[in-house]
Amino acid sequence: MPSLHVEMLAADAAEPITSAGNAQLGIAVLAGIAVIVLLITRFKLHAFLALTIGSLALGTFAGAPLADTVKSFTAGLGSTVAGVGVLIALGAILGKLLADSGGADQIVDTILARAGGKAMPWAMVLIASVIGLPLFFEVGIVLLIPVVLMVAKRGNYSLMRIGIPALAGLSVMHGLIPPHPGPLVAIDAVGANLGVTLALGLVVAVPTVIIAGPVFSRYAARWVDVPAPEHMIPARPSEDLEKRPGFGVTVATVLLPVVLMLVKALVDIVVDDPENGVQKVTDVIGSPLIALLAAVIMALFTLGRAAGFTKDRLSSTVEKSLAPIAGVLLIVGAGGGFKQTLIDIGVGRMILEFSENWSVPALLLAWLIAVAIRLATGSATVATISAAGLVAPLAAGMSTSETALLVLAIGAGSLFFSHVNDAGFWLVKEYFGMTVGQTIKTWSVMETIISVVGIVFVLLLSLVL
């Protein structure tokens, strides 16, 4: 069945570049990850450089020739960027158009105008989930937090009662739903079908975001009661616009790539005939590249031109959207290089033997590995890419639905307990005007709930599928 998976380079299928025993390999992996963690946390080195140096250290500790390690790293970096680079760029363009045109504000204002009282936390989680589909997590926070603060202040709501559902919506989308970088890289690494992963991801995401958002916010509001900080309510992006796109057309634009990919997945399952004309069409229009490209082209008219943007303004918006993702692309690429180095030194074989001897279910093992790396590095993306590289061999022989669940297990693990080594932790702390302790009691606990509830639903789905 067609998927995002880019065929692994020859290195994947080749013999390991070192014949080290399992004990040495285990020590090499721990040492390589330790180097990455130390460089990111202690020396505050950029994750791209940390992953690059950690990959070279990994090969060296495993006894592999440095030239072969470099070759593995560059091959993995190239194949990963080839698989997800364009998709990340298209997602960034769509997100920037949504923000600058006032489309995001239109969604927010429309839903808030129709919600009130007890419905407000549910409205916030809905807003965050819809807006969070095409936006990177940090961009979503910057876009939504001013709205959260204004709603809390004007409506006299508890900040946590409104804020936690919004944060939960953004975080769940970031960890579980493509086209976010983490899920895309995991899909690529384990050879999962993007459409099926997206469909199952939505099934897991809905109950997870309800429990971690509106339900948990009741308790978070009791534990931490802070007012909305006045100085953190900046001007909204669309305040200088004379007009902005309508609600319906904005939502349709945002959901277009999701719908196209889901249609492809559905047709693949129902028809299941590569020669069928309908399936051939849906395989093209539902491929991630075409689906996102179609949404971006549509957004130029439905969002950009609807907001009165000139051709020059549209060109400038697209250009500005690409600069901030350079770091993301480099981190994702270096993570792919680290993954390839892991595969080529024979770690895959070791993981397979480990899982057989200890009878650890593959989904639970993937989650635990992602949790460990998340706690150590603070980065959900680094945790996802590294864990995907480690457990990729477990996907061999798995069904389409099983590999999709493997991706979701990794994604759930990558969100576990955000703390002081995570940039998102400090972003939330500063925007909400909380102390470190208050941020741990609210944001960190919410992230842990998402992770645990997510893996529980993944395991339940594995029993059914």
C-alpha positions as CSV (number, residue, x, y, z in Angstrom):
1,M,0.0,0.0,0.0
2,P,1.5,3.4,-1.0
3,S,2.8,5.5,1.9
4,L,5.0,8.4,2.7
5,H,7.8,5.9,3.3
6,V,10.9,6.7,1.3
7,E,12.8,3.6,0.2
8,M,15.8,3.2,2.5
9,L,19.1,3.7,0.9
10,A,21.4,0.7,0.3
11,A,22.9,1.2,3.8
12,D,19.6,0.0,5.3
13,A,19.7,-3.4,3.7
14,A,23.5,-3.8,3.9
15,E,25.4,-5.7,6.6
16,P,26.0,-3.6,9.8
17,I,29.1,-1.4,9.5
18,T,30.4,-3.0,12.7
19,S,30.1,-6.5,14.1
20,A,30.2,-5.5,17.7
21,G,28.4,-7.7,20.2
22,N,25.1,-6.7,21.9
23,A,26.8,-5.5,25.1
24,Q,29.1,-3.1,23.2
25,L,26.2,-2.0,21.0
26,G,24.0,-1.3,24.1
27,I,26.8,0.7,25.7
28,A,27.4,2.6,22.4
29,V,23.7,3.5,22.1
30,L,23.6,4.7,25.7
31,A,26.8,6.7,25.3
32,G,25.6,8.2,22.0
33,I,22.3,9.3,23.5
34,A,24.2,10.6,26.6
35,V,26.4,12.7,24.4
36,I,23.3,14.3,22.7
37,V,21.6,14.9,26.1
38,L,24.7,16.4,27.6
39,L,25.3,18.7,24.7
40,I,21.7,19.9,24.6
41,T,21.1,20.3,28.4
42,R,24.5,21.1,29.8
43,F,26.3,23.0,27.0
44,K,23.1,24.4,25.5
45,L,24.2,23.3,22.0
46,H,21.7,23.4,19.1
47,A,20.0,20.1,18.6
48,F,21.3,19.8,15.0
49,L,24.9,20.0,16.2
50,A,24.2,17.7,19.2
51,L,22.6,15.0,17.0
52,T,25.5,15.3,14.5
53,I,28.2,14.9,17.1
54,G,26.2,12.2,18.9
55,S,25.9,10.2,15.7
56,L,29.7,10.3,15.2
57,A,30.2,9.4,18.9
58,L,27.7,6.5,18.5
59,G,29.6,5.0,15.6
60,T,33.0,5.5,17.3
61,F,31.8,3.8,20.6
62,A,30.4,0.9,18.5
63,G,33.8,0.4,16.9
64,A,32.8,1.4,13.4
65,P,35.2,3.2,11.0
66,L,34.6,6.9,11.1
67,A,34.3,7.1,7.3
68,D,31.5,4.6,7.4
69,T,29.8,6.4,10.2
70,V,29.9,9.7,8.3
71,K,28.5,7.9,5.2
72,S,25.6,6.4,7.2
73,F,24.8,9.8,8.9
74,T,24.8,11.7,5.6
75,A,22.7,9.0,3.9
76,G,20.1,9.1,6.7
77,L,20.1,12.9,6.7
78,G,19.5,13.0,2.9
79,S,16.7,10.4,2.8
80,T,14.9,11.9,5.8
81,V,14.9,15.5,4.3
82,A,13.9,14.0,1.0
83,G,10.9,12.3,2.7
84,V,9.6,15.1,4.8
85,G,11.4,18.4,4.0
86,V,9.0,19.6,1.3
87,L,6.0,18.7,3.5
88,I,7.3,20.7,6.5
89,A,7.9,23.6,4.2
90,L,4.3,23.4,2.8
91,G,2.9,23.1,6.3
92,A,4.8,26.3,7.3
93,I,3.5,28.2,4.3
94,L,-0.1,27.2,5.1
95,G,0.3,28.1,8.8
96,K,1.8,31.5,7.9
97,L,-1.0,32.3,5.5
98,L,-3.6,31.2,8.1
99,A,-2.0,33.6,10.7
100,D,-1.2,36.6,8.6
101,S,-4.5,36.7,6.7
102,G,-6.6,36.8,9.9
103,G,-8.0,33.3,9.1
104,A,-6.9,32.0,12.5
105,D,-8.5,35.0,14.2
106,Q,-11.7,34.5,12.2
107,I,-11.9,30.9,13.5
108,V,-11.3,32.0,17.1
109,D,-13.8,34.9,17.0
110,T,-16.5,32.9,15.4
111,I,-16.4,30.0,17.9
112,L,-16.0,32.3,20.9
113,A,-19.0,34.3,19.8
114,R,-21.1,31.2,19.9
115,A,-19.7,29.7,23.1
116,G,-19.9,30.8,26.7
117,G,-20.0,29.5,30.3
118,K,-19.3,25.8,30.6
119,A,-18.9,25.4,26.9
120,M,-15.9,27.7,26.8
121,P,-13.2,25.1,27.6
122,W,-14.7,22.9,24.9
123,A,-14.6,25.8,22.5
124,M,-10.9,26.4,23.3
125,V,-9.9,22.8,22.7
126,L,-11.8,22.8,19.4
127,I,-10.1,26.0,18.3
128,A,-6.7,24.7,19.3
129,S,-7.2,21.4,17.5
130,V,-8.3,23.0,14.2
131,I,-5.6,25.7,14.2
132,G,-3.0,23.2,15.5
133,L,-3.4,20.9,12.4
134,P,-1.2,23.0,10.1
135,L,0.8,25.0,12.6
136,F,4.0,24.1,14.5
137,F,3.5,23.9,18.2
138,E,5.4,27.1,19.1
139,V,3.6,29.1,16.4
140,G,0.3,27.8,17.7
141,I,1.1,28.9,21.2
142,V,2.1,32.4,20.1
143,L,-1.1,32.6,18.0
144,L,-3.5,31.2,20.7
145,I,-2.2,32.5,24.0
146,P,-3.2,36.1,23.5
147,V,-6.7,34.8,22.7
148,V,-6.7,32.6,25.8
149,L,-5.6,35.6,27.9
150,M,-8.3,37.9,26.4
151,V,-11.1,35.4,26.9
152,A,-10.0,34.7,30.5
153,K,-9.9,38.4,31.3
154,R,-13.0,39.6,29.5
155,G,-15.2,36.6,30.5
156,N,-13.8,36.4,34.0
157,Y,-12.8,32.8,33.5
158,S,-10.1,30.9,35.4
159,L,-6.9,31.1,33.2
160,M,-6.2,27.4,33.7
161,R,-9.8,26.4,32.8
162,I,-9.4,28.1,29.4
163,G,-5.6,27.7,28.9
164,I,-5.2,24.0,29.5
165,P,-7.7,22.9,26.9
166,A,-6.0,25.1,24.3
167,L,-2.6,23.8,25.2
168,A,-3.9,20.2,25.1
169,G,-5.3,20.6,21.6
170,L,-2.1,22.0,20.3
171,S,0.1,19.4,22.0
172,V,-1.9,16.4,20.9
173,M,-1.9,17.6,17.2
174,H,1.9,18.2,17.5
175,G,2.7,14.7,18.8
176,L,0.2,12.5,17.1
177,I,-1.1,14.0,13.8
178,P,0.8,14.5,10.6
179,P,1.9,16.8,8.9
180,H,3.8,17.8,12.0
181,P,7.5,17.0,11.7
182,G,7.7,14.3,14.5
183,P,4.9,12.1,13.2
184,L,6.1,12.5,9.6
185,V,9.6,11.4,10.4
186,A,8.3,8.4,12.4
187,I,6.0,7.4,9.5
188,D,9.0,7.6,7.2
189,A,11.3,5.6,9.5
190,V,9.0,2.7,10.1
191,G,7.4,2.7,6.7
192,A,3.8,3.4,7.9
193,N,0.9,4.5,5.7
194,L,0.3,8.2,6.3
195,G,-3.5,8.1,5.6
196,V,-4.0,5.2,8.0
197,T,-1.8,6.8,10.7
198,L,-3.8,10.0,10.3
199,A,-7.1,8.2,10.6
200,L,-6.0,6.2,13.7
201,G,-4.3,9.3,15.1
202,L,-7.6,11.1,15.1
203,V,-9.3,8.2,16.8
204,V,-6.6,8.3,19.6
205,A,-6.5,12.1,19.7
206,V,-10.1,12.8,20.3
207,P,-10.5,11.0,23.7
208,T,-7.0,12.0,24.7
209,V,-7.5,15.7,24.2
210,I,-10.9,15.6,26.0
211,I,-9.3,14.0,29.1
212,A,-6.2,16.1,29.1
213,G,-8.0,19.3,28.2
214,P,-11.5,20.2,29.4
215,V,-11.6,17.4,32.1
216,F,-8.1,17.9,33.6
217,S,-8.5,21.7,33.4
218,R,-11.1,21.5,36.2
219,Y,-8.4,20.2,38.6
220,A,-5.7,22.4,37.2
221,A,-7.8,25.5,37.9
222,R,-8.2,24.4,41.6
223,W,-4.4,23.8,42.0
224,V,-3.2,27.0,40.3
225,D,-5.2,30.2,40.3
226,V,-3.4,32.9,38.5
227,P,-4.8,36.0,36.8
228,A,-4.1,36.7,33.1
229,P,-0.9,38.8,33.0
230,E,-1.8,42.2,31.4
231,H,1.6,42.7,29.7
232,M,1.3,39.5,27.8
233,I,-1.8,40.5,25.8
234,P,-0.2,41.8,22.5
235,A,-2.0,43.1,19.4
236,R,-3.5,40.4,17.2
237,P,-2.0,39.7,13.8
238,S,-5.1,40.8,11.8
239,E,-5.9,44.0,13.6
240,D,-4.3,46.1,10.8
241,L,-6.3,44.3,8.1
242,E,-9.4,45.9,6.5
243,K,-11.0,42.5,5.8
244,R,-10.3,38.9,6.5
245,P,-11.5,35.5,5.1
246,G,-14.8,34.0,6.2
247,F,-15.1,31.2,8.8
248,G,-16.3,28.5,6.5
249,V,-13.8,28.9,3.8
250,T,-10.9,29.2,6.3
251,V,-11.9,25.9,8.0
252,A,-12.3,24.2,4.6
253,T,-8.8,25.3,3.6
254,V,-7.2,24.0,6.8
255,L,-9.0,20.7,6.6
256,L,-8.5,20.1,2.9
257,P,-5.2,18.1,3.2
258,V,-6.6,16.1,6.0
259,V,-9.7,15.2,4.1
260,L,-7.7,14.3,0.9
261,M,-5.4,12.0,2.9
262,L,-8.3,10.3,4.7
263,V,-10.1,9.7,1.4
264,K,-7.0,8.1,0.0
265,A,-6.7,5.8,3.1
266,L,-10.4,4.9,2.9
267,V,-10.3,4.1,-0.8
268,D,-7.1,2.0,-0.3
269,I,-8.8,-0.1,2.4
270,V,-12.2,-0.4,0.6
271,V,-11.1,-0.8,-3.0
272,D,-7.6,-2.3,-2.4
273,D,-6.9,-2.6,-6.2
274,P,-3.9,-0.6,-7.5
275,E,-5.2,-0.9,-11.0
276,N,-8.6,0.6,-10.1
277,G,-9.1,4.0,-11.7
278,V,-10.6,5.6,-8.6
279,Q,-7.8,4.3,-6.4
280,K,-5.2,5.6,-8.9
281,V,-6.7,9.1,-8.7
282,T,-7.0,9.1,-4.9
283,D,-3.4,7.8,-4.6
284,V,-2.3,10.9,-6.3
285,I,-4.5,13.6,-4.8
286,G,-4.2,12.0,-1.3
287,S,-0.5,11.8,-1.3
288,P,0.9,14.2,1.3
289,L,2.8,16.3,-1.2
290,I,-0.2,16.9,-3.5
291,A,-2.7,17.3,-0.6
292,L,-0.6,20.0,1.2
293,L,0.3,21.7,-2.1
294,A,-3.4,21.8,-3.0
295,A,-4.2,23.4,0.3
296,V,-1.4,26.0,0.0
297,I,-2.5,26.9,-3.6
298,M,-6.1,27.2,-2.3
299,A,-5.0,29.2,0.7
300,L,-3.3,31.8,-1.6
301,F,-6.8,32.7,-2.9
302,T,-9.2,31.8,0.0
303,L,-7.0,33.3,2.7
304,G,-4.4,35.6,1.1
305,R,-6.5,37.3,-1.6
306,A,-9.6,37.3,0.6
307,A,-7.6,39.4,3.1
308,G,-6.7,41.8,0.3
309,F,-3.1,40.7,-0.1
310,T,-1.3,41.9,-3.2
311,K,0.9,39.6,-5.2
312,D,3.9,41.1,-3.5
313,R,2.4,40.7,0.0
314,L,1.6,37.0,-0.8
315,S,5.2,36.4,-2.1
316,S,6.6,38.1,1.1
317,T,4.3,36.0,3.4
318,V,5.5,32.8,1.7
319,E,9.1,33.9,1.9
320,K,8.9,34.8,5.6
321,S,7.2,31.4,6.4
322,L,10.3,29.4,5.2
323,A,13.1,31.1,7.2
324,P,12.0,29.9,10.7
325,I,11.8,26.3,9.6
326,A,15.5,26.0,8.7
327,G,16.3,24.9,12.2
328,V,13.5,22.4,12.3
329,L,14.6,20.9,8.9
330,L,18.2,20.6,10.1
331,I,17.1,18.9,13.4
332,V,14.8,16.5,11.6
333,G,17.6,15.7,9.0
334,A,20.2,15.2,11.7
335,G,17.7,13.0,13.6
336,G,17.4,10.9,10.4
337,G,21.2,10.6,10.2
338,F,21.3,9.4,13.8
339,K,18.5,6.9,13.0
340,Q,20.5,5.6,10.0
341,T,23.7,5.3,12.1
342,L,21.7,3.3,14.7
343,I,20.4,0.9,11.9
344,D,23.8,0.5,10.2
345,I,25.7,-0.4,13.4
346,G,23.2,-3.2,14.0
347,V,21.1,-1.8,16.8
348,G,17.9,-3.0,15.0
349,R,19.0,-6.6,15.4
350,M,19.8,-6.0,19.1
351,I,16.4,-4.4,19.7
352,L,14.6,-7.3,18.0
353,E,16.5,-9.8,20.2
354,F,15.8,-7.7,23.3
355,S,12.1,-7.6,22.6
356,E,11.9,-11.3,22.0
357,N,13.9,-12.3,25.1
358,W,12.0,-9.9,27.5
359,S,8.6,-10.3,25.9
360,V,8.1,-6.5,25.8
361,P,5.3,-5.6,23.4
362,A,6.6,-3.6,20.5
363,L,4.2,-0.7,21.1
364,L,5.0,-0.4,24.8
365,L,8.7,-0.7,24.1
366,A,8.5,2.1,21.5
367,W,6.6,4.3,24.0
368,L,9.1,3.7,26.8
369,I,12.1,4.5,24.6
370,A,10.4,7.8,23.4
371,V,9.6,8.6,27.1
372,A,13.2,8.1,28.1
373,I,14.6,10.3,25.4
374,R,11.9,13.0,25.9
375,L,12.8,13.2,29.6
376,A,16.5,13.4,28.8
377,T,16.5,15.9,25.9
378,G,13.3,17.9,26.5
379,S,12.5,17.7,22.8
380,A,9.4,15.9,21.5
381,T,10.8,15.9,17.9
382,V,14.3,14.6,19.0
383,A,12.5,11.9,21.1
384,T,10.3,10.9,18.1
385,I,13.1,10.7,15.6
386,S,15.5,8.8,17.8
387,A,12.9,6.3,19.1
388,A,11.7,5.7,15.5
389,G,15.2,4.8,14.5
390,L,15.6,2.4,17.4
391,V,12.3,0.6,16.9
392,A,12.1,0.7,13.1
393,P,13.2,-3.0,12.7
394,L,10.2,-4.0,14.8
395,A,7.9,-2.8,12.0
396,A,9.1,-5.6,9.7
397,G,6.2,-8.0,9.2
398,M,3.7,-5.7,10.9
399,S,0.4,-5.0,9.2
400,T,-0.5,-1.5,8.0
401,S,-2.6,-0.7,11.1
402,E,0.2,-2.1,13.4
403,T,2.9,0.1,11.9
404,A,0.5,3.1,12.2
405,L,0.0,2.3,15.9
406,L,3.7,2.0,16.3
407,V,4.1,5.6,15.1
408,L,1.3,6.8,17.5
409,A,3.0,4.9,20.4
410,I,6.2,6.8,19.7
411,G,4.3,10.1,19.4
412,A,2.6,9.6,22.7
413,G,5.9,8.8,24.4
414,S,7.5,11.9,23.0
415,L,5.1,14.1,24.9
416,F,5.7,12.7,28.4
417,F,6.3,15.1,31.3
418,S,7.7,18.3,29.8
419,H,10.0,20.0,32.3
420,V,12.8,22.5,32.6
421,N,14.8,21.2,29.6
422,D,11.9,21.8,27.2
423,A,11.5,25.2,25.5
424,G,7.8,24.8,25.5
425,F,7.8,24.6,29.3
426,W,9.3,28.1,29.6
427,L,7.1,29.5,26.8
428,V,4.0,28.4,28.8
429,K,5.4,29.6,32.1
430,E,6.2,33.1,30.8
431,Y,3.0,33.6,28.8
432,F,0.8,32.5,31.8
433,G,2.9,34.3,34.4
434,M,3.4,31.2,36.5
435,T,6.2,30.0,38.8
436,V,8.2,26.8,37.9
437,G,6.2,24.8,40.5
438,Q,2.8,26.0,39.1
439,T,3.9,25.2,35.5
440,I,4.9,21.7,36.6
441,K,1.5,21.2,38.4
442,T,-0.4,22.3,35.2
443,W,1.5,22.1,32.0
444,S,3.8,19.2,32.9
445,V,1.0,17.1,34.4
446,M,-1.1,17.8,31.3
447,E,1.6,16.6,29.0
448,T,2.0,13.4,31.1
449,I,-1.8,12.7,30.9
450,I,-1.7,13.1,27.1
451,S,1.2,10.6,26.9
452,V,-0.3,8.0,29.2
453,V,-3.9,8.3,27.9
454,G,-2.5,8.2,24.4
455,I,-0.6,4.9,24.8
456,V,-3.6,3.4,26.6
457,F,-5.8,4.1,23.6
458,V,-3.1,2.9,21.2
459,L,-2.9,-0.4,23.1
460,L,-6.7,-0.8,23.2
461,L,-6.8,-0.2,19.4
462,S,-4.1,-2.8,19.0
463,L,-6.4,-5.4,20.6
464,V,-9.2,-4.6,18.2
465,L,-7.1,-4.2,15.0
